[in-house]
Amino acid sequence: MKEIQIGNKKIGFNEKPYFIADIAANHDGDLNRAYKLIELAKEAGADAAKFQNFKAKKIVSNKGFDSLNGQMSHQASWEKSVVEVYEDASVPDDWTEKFKHKCNDIGIEYFTSPYDFESVDLVDPFVNVYKIGSGDITWLDIIEYIAKKNKPVFIATGASDMNDVLRAMNLLQSYTDDIVLMQCNTNYTANPQNYNFINLNVLKTFKQYFPNVILGLSDHTHGHATVLGAIALGTRVIEKHFTDDNNRVGPDHKFAMNPIAWRDMVDRSMELFNALGDGVKRIEKNEEESVIVQRRSLRYNKDLYKNTIITKNDIIALRPIKDGNIEPYRINEIVGRTLNKKVLKDDAINFEDFII
């Protein structure tokens, strides 16, 4: 099975789920606040703290958004213009190295989604993996530019169809096999109805098209249903937005997970992962005593004398069964045999009871 090394951890189907806390814009322009969120993410069980690197003028068009009929989707609730929000959310260039050092100090992986060529080059010395956001799945130039950095790539597939996915994956796979393909629904409204559109079964389709690719989920719902379902379907990389307070003002706080919810998500996910097992049906170690007390063994249902020929009417199947006792499915190996001694009602039947 495919495995990818990210820092000091492996990700893969047989590895534990890998959790990415996407801090994104939730630093609210405050470096110390960003540090605090990194620390909280680590405490809550995240494996990686992720940011986003962009410059407003290189990701959004002021004229383009002004030409729309008002701000749309989750942006409709923003008090500032789209360009202003992106300007506020931009990460200063000198924060990248500081984020890396902070993450190293507390033992959590740092990486980011860079949204322009200059940002890719800026963060390259500090990341072990790149994340391509859903919005760039049709921008083949940036996908190729990132792929040429010869590092693992996570790519989200929100608001795209299978043709978009195939186009991007064909390009990525021409450069690297270290890819995590992430199902995603790109709706940031935190509406409970969004569960109707997560479409986790797309993960099965991804597995059919790309059987050797590690699967991921980039999710924007509250609660754990999507995460647990994705893990059960084979996903091993989980990305969710992270904040310390869902009531703060900012574009990403409303649909993010707070530390308490994140910790619960990780704990429930590990319970599920451990419960999945390896698929080999066997008597498990914690069932060994249950075998004894719940399975039946063959016993005599009456006193019988030596030289009696055994019939089914002489036999009853009762719990428990000990080593050396005879399982009920072997009853036809007993019927018709002749006793070599007297036996008593409720005695366990043994092959040594019979004339050879």
Secondary structure as GFF3:
##gff-version 3
##sequence-region A 1 356
A	DSSP	beta_strand	3	6	.	.	.	ID=ss1
A	DSSP	beta_strand	9	12	.	.	.	ID=ss2
A	DSSP	beta_strand	18	22	.	.	.	ID=ss3
A	DSSP	three_ten_helix	24	27	.	.	.	ID=ss4
A	DSSP	alpha_helix	31	43	.	.	.	ID=ss5
A	DSSP	beta_strand	48	53	.	.	.	ID=ss6
A	DSSP	alpha_helix	56	59	.	.	.	ID=ss7
A	DSSP	alpha_helix	62	66	.	.	.	ID=ss8
A	DSSP	three_ten_helix	73	77	.	.	.	ID=ss9
A	DSSP	alpha_helix	82	89	.	.	.	ID=ss10
A	DSSP	alpha_helix	95	106	.	.	.	ID=ss11
A	DSSP	beta_strand	109	114	.	.	.	ID=ss12
A	DSSP	alpha_helix	117	123	.	.	.	ID=ss13
A	DSSP	three_ten_helix	124	126	.	.	.	ID=ss14
A	DSSP	beta_strand	130	132	.	.	.	ID=ss15
A	DSSP	three_ten_helix	134	136	.	.	.	ID=ss16
A	DSSP	alpha_helix	140	147	.	.	.	ID=ss17
A	DSSP	beta_strand	153	156	.	.	.	ID=ss18
A	DSSP	alpha_helix	162	173	.	.	.	ID=ss19
A	DSSP	beta_strand	179	184	.	.	.	ID=ss20
A	DSSP	three_ten_helix	192	197	.	.	.	ID=ss21
A	DSSP	alpha_helix	202	209	.	.	.	ID=ss22
A	DSSP	beta_strand	214	219	.	.	.	ID=ss23
A	DSSP	alpha_helix	225	232	.	.	.	ID=ss24
A	DSSP	beta_strand	237	241	.	.	.	ID=ss25
A	DSSP	alpha_helix	259	276	.	.	.	ID=ss26
A	DSSP	three_ten_helix	285	287	.	.	.	ID=ss27
A	DSSP	alpha_helix	288	294	.	.	.	ID=ss28
A	DSSP	beta_strand	297	300	.	.	.	ID=ss29
A	DSSP	three_ten_helix	312	314	.	.	.	ID=ss30
A	DSSP	beta_strand	315	318	.	.	.	ID=ss31
A	DSSP	three_ten_helix	328	333	.	.	.	ID=ss32
A	DSSP	three_ten_helix	351	353	.	.	.	ID=ss33
###
